[in-house]
Amino acid sequence: MTMRDSLRHAFELATEMVDLERRAPLREHRQPEELLAELDLTLCGEGQPMPALLDSLRQLYRETPRIASSRFFNQLFGGRDPVATLAEILTVVANNPMYTYKAGGAQVLVEREVLRHMASKAGFEGGDGMFSPGGSLSNLAALVVARNEALEGAREDGLGAGRFRAYTSREGHYSLRRAMGILGLGRNNLCMVPTDEGGRMDAVALRREIETDLSAGVRPVMINATAGTTQLGAFDPLPEIAEVASEHGIWMHVDAAYGGSVLLSPRHRRLLDGCELADSLTWDAHKIMGVPLTCSTLLMRRPGLLAKHLDESAGYLFQGDDDEFNPGVRSLQCGRRNDALKLWAAWRFHGDRGYAHRIDRLFALAASAADRIEADPDLRLFRHPESLNICFQVTGCSASEICERLEREGRLLVGYARLQGENWIRLVCVNGDLDEAGLDIFFGEVKAVAAALAG
Ligand SMILES: Cc1ncc(COP(=O)(O)O)c(C=O)c1O
């Protein structure tokens, strides 16, 4: 098959997928055993002729969750930016690896421009950064740098003796604990600082924990503040946390994987005030910005530290060109796909202003969803949302059962949060195509399922 044939088939299949998504936004729920019995997925000695393979792909996609559809509220991303999708298709066809200028060429320059623009939005003028395959790995890379900066010799000689601690809030993302385990700092040495009712880190408690640790000879490695928590979309008080970090000379990271995009809205940017005081910041464009997975960045206030802690000399790869144009020296990865082009193309198309509009519209929708809940005697709002996550219950009905039944009956996909010992349905308003009519459908389905469960 030629590449032209391949592109023609891909276009036909992708168009079918998008049409199907519009006609049937959710597929019928199937158990894995059922699917395994129905789909022939075995790899074997004989190749499959192209028409049969196309049928297999078509069948597979019919059975795949349609996460870009209007009925998907289950994760912190939703929808699909058409311009970013176009650029992503070109990226796949071009297939440039992004370790060197020699192999990435103009794409490396695109990546630099995107990182420069994002760093300046975060208040890290003149800093640097890297792309990574997700917020979890961006957070991991931040912890690598923070650890090596805190513990001299750790990169060359290992950790040695001593007890180390990092700090995040009880609402912080689990990737931080995983990173502590991966980096030999110990998962149990991640201090989970209490939060206020709205899920924001208590900076007084943070200071207390650090002072207790210091007096016991424990060495703080990093404070992670979260800008946009996974469950509540809460923003930690960055200026207060920065004060504690600077007083004790501790690396401050902002996990803005979710909330980083709010920097683009002049109206809501104040939620991230103080992020410019941090040392590093994770920002995922595959969440609120609607860029297809994966598209995450780690931004550094001071340039040079990623290279200092991640660089390896490899004469077979880094040949010629200034390392400034060889992003591979500032990366966790060797071969790395180009995640920058889709973000760059979407950003060129929408501009900062287009994104500000999108974010303001989503905030307004989230507030409207919260108002609907407050006005409805059958619904109970956890609290008015700080950003795009609205947690609520249907009185007298289990949130987890509602979510499970919504999925089983092919109505919509939504998850639940665990807050103050109870489950709460978590509506996430991140899909750029969501509107009031979409909220009508959402609440209609939730209430219909709750009524059926109650009956
Ligand atoms: C606050 C926060 N940090 C990090 C992550 C991890 O991001 P990713 O899924 O891109 O690895 C998430 C994911 O939802 C998140 O909500």
The ligand as a MOL file (V3000), in Angstrom:
LIG
                    3D

  0  0  0     0  0            999 V3000
M  V30 BEGIN CTAB
M  V30 COUNTS 16 16 0 0 0
M  V30 BEGIN ATOM
M  V30 1 C -3.3400 18.3990 39.1660 0
M  V30 2 C -2.8650 17.3250 38.2170 0
M  V30 3 N -1.5530 17.0930 38.0910 0
M  V30 4 C -1.0530 16.1420 37.2650 0
M  V30 5 C -1.9060 15.3700 36.5150 0
M  V30 6 C -1.3450 14.3060 35.6200 0
M  V30 7 O -1.4280 14.7090 34.3170 0
M  V30 8 P -1.3040 13.6570 33.1180 0
M  V30 9 O -2.5830 12.9010 33.1160 0
M  V30 10 O -1.1150 14.5230 31.9300 0
M  V30 11 O -0.1280 12.7930 33.4120 0
M  V30 12 C -3.2970 15.5710 36.6210 0
M  V30 13 C -4.2070 14.7440 35.8170 0
M  V30 14 O -5.3940 14.8570 35.8750 0
M  V30 15 C -3.7850 16.5700 37.4850 0
M  V30 16 O -5.0930 16.7860 37.6310 0
M  V30 END ATOM
M  V30 BEGIN BOND
M  V30 1 1 1 2
M  V30 2 1 2 3
M  V30 3 2 2 15
M  V30 4 2 3 4
M  V30 5 1 4 5
M  V30 6 1 5 6
M  V30 7 2 5 12
M  V30 8 1 6 7
M  V30 9 1 7 8
M  V30 10 2 8 9
M  V30 11 1 8 10
M  V30 12 1 8 11
M  V30 13 1 12 13
M  V30 14 1 12 15
M  V30 15 2 13 14
M  V30 16 1 15 16
M  V30 END BOND
M  V30 END CTAB
M  END
